Amino acid sequence: IKWKTINANQKLLFIETAILYQSGLDKIVSDVWEIHAPENIRIKRVMERNHISKEQVIARINSQQISDIELHPNTHIIINDNKTPIIPQIQRLLINSKESAS
């Protein structure tokens, strides 16, 4: 993959995708950071952002779901529920990533 070659000297490289496992990218990353939010919050956010119906959002969510796929062994969860602060969660993961890379 071209971007992997170009960025080979980087200590950290992030890929944002809703279809990590379906695309096969899970096989070339060392860690997976998943953002988790309750479904009702996710639906509301997408409806507001994309100006689409609840049914369209649910169809999109269902098309992105994985089943019978073994999750990446280094999967970390970031909670995004409008209650739990996100930045401290990311900071902890970045510190752990930096320590692991050393």
HUSULBEL-V849482 format. One line per field, one symbol per residue. psi: psi as a letter, one per 40 degrees, with the letter a starting at -180 (. if undefined). burial: # if it has 16 or more other ideal C-beta (glycine too) atoms within 10 Angstrom, else .. A space follows every 10 residues. Layout:
psi->???
burial->???
This chain:
psi->hdddddfdei dhhihhiefd ddeeddeeid ihhhhhiidd ddddddddde fiiddddddd ddeeiiifhh ihdfhihhhg eedhhddddd dddddddddd d.
burial->.......... .........# #....#.... .##...#... .##..#.... ......#... .......... .#.......# ........#. ......#... ..
